[in-house]
Amino acid sequence: MPEERSMIPDQRREVLLRELRAHQVLSVAQLTELLGVSHMTVRRDIGALEDAGRLVSVPGGARIASQVAREPTFEEKSLVERQQKLAMARCVADRVRDHTAVYLDAGTTTRELLPHLRELTGVTVVTNDFPIAMEAMELGGLEIIHVGGHVDRVNRSSVGALAAATLDRIAIDVAFISTAVWDLDHGVTTPSEAKVVVKQAAITAARTSILMASSSKFGSFGMYRIAALDAFDAVITDWGLGVEESQRLRSAGVRLEEAGEP
């Protein structure tokens, strides 16, 4: 396990959450050993994650929170799991062909597809994500459509009915959908009502829809439902899901693909 000095707090807290998802409940002593940090650091991380609604503190430890009250901010997401995001992007890059329209849902995982798309000819990137649109402009070689709508400053994206209305007027070849929470029982959900119509509109507009979902986000859900996992043509995750969960998803009809560890 990486030492504390090699990780910033947000990175360390994502590792903590991943361990909790694997074990459901862990003591402070167990987390201290797993993370290689002090008891005080673990307690501070537990407090911060509980404030964010991502875990529940219990006497002497913590348990994972099944229902998530809020999604991570853009800054929080951009600092964690870079290798997993790169691996997932490599896993799905060959699904895009020349002269196609590609929807990149707001998120730091879908953003990693941009360098792969730049290598193709005649690709149009449709997105509700402002950093993705800006990076696509800087890369060059890509047509860009930003769907507009109400601005979500925290996640640097546009949401709501106006954004969905734009997507209703576009024929998309493949949509790459991101999520901060997913599980087998609830599918893809979100604690943000305004995001639902945009994601659903992108799925409806696309001939092929692919979910890109980090394994560390598996096992939690938000209040508002977007789609069942078997509604996607493929669900792409990283290598951290575990054999038992992978088998359970595939047995339920989910078309799961796991990106290999670098």
Secondary structure, 3 states (H helix, E strand, C coil): CCCHHHCCHHHHHHHHHHHHHHHCEEEHHHHHHHHCCCHHHHHHHHHHHHHCCCEEEECCEEEECCECCCCCCHHHHHCCCHHHHHHHHHHHHHHCCCCCEEEECCCCCHHHHHHHHHCCCCCEEEECEHHHHHHHHHHCCCEEEECCCEEECCCCEEECHHHHHHHCCCCEEEEEEECCCEECCCEEEECCHHHHHHHHHHHHHEEEEEEECCHHHECCECCEEEECHHHCCEEEECCCCCHHHHHHHHHCCCCEEECCCC
